[in-house]
Amino acid sequence: ETGKAAYVQNLHAVRGRDVWGLLFDPGAADGLSGTQTLLEYIRDVLTPKGISIRKIPAPATVFRGIDGVANPSGLRAGVPIDLGPFIAEFETDTIGGKGDRCPMLFPNKTCISKKLIVIWGYFDNLDGLMLMPDAQGHGMTAIRLLLTDSGHYLIPLRHDDNAFGTTRAQQQAPTKHCTESTSIDDVSRRTWSRDVCRGTDPSVIAQQV
């Protein structure tokens, strides 16, 4: 159990520092989280902000890992997340038992629906760059994917004092977009400083430019 806990911790560790986030996993068909992982996120991030998850009615599903063991799903939830430039809801099934510490998996379903563009190893420290076009197709949001100590990519979630804003107006405040004529290099240069590109600050989340 100690080995399992250490491995799970590495999934959320960036250069030895724990970071709350969604594990970027296009190999997962749909969102999935361990019940303990979700409980800790609710306790540490949402509850202090007075925010709750949304319960989503859904039929029971059975998940199988690489070990082939069946693990029935529990609650399906809409989980509020703060990505930095905007606030969203992450829909996820949950599993307990031996899968209770499964990280929150960002699935292929979302990659497709949001038409995401991902560049692996874009930054000097091998962090990735994820570009999310807006609904109108006139701009995009640039989100840095942090390379974890386990070798996975993590979409970091804000959980500091300013996460989720203090008012609805702040949460919904408009932000600038990068235009279609803006190059990817321009996006990254205007979004992150040189030091951050070298990987000295894993707390930097994402920006919209």
Secondary structure, 3 states (H helix, E strand, C coil): CHHHHHHHHHHCEECCEECCEEEECCCCCCCEEEHHHHHHHHHHHHHHHCCCCEEECCCCCEEECCCCCEEEEEEEEEEEEECCCCEEEEEEEEECHHHCCCCCEECHHHHHHCCCEEECCCCCCCCEEEEEECCCCCEEEEEEEEECCCCCEEEECCCCCCCCCCCHHHHCCCCCCEECCCCHHHHHHHHCCHHHHCCCCCCCCEECC
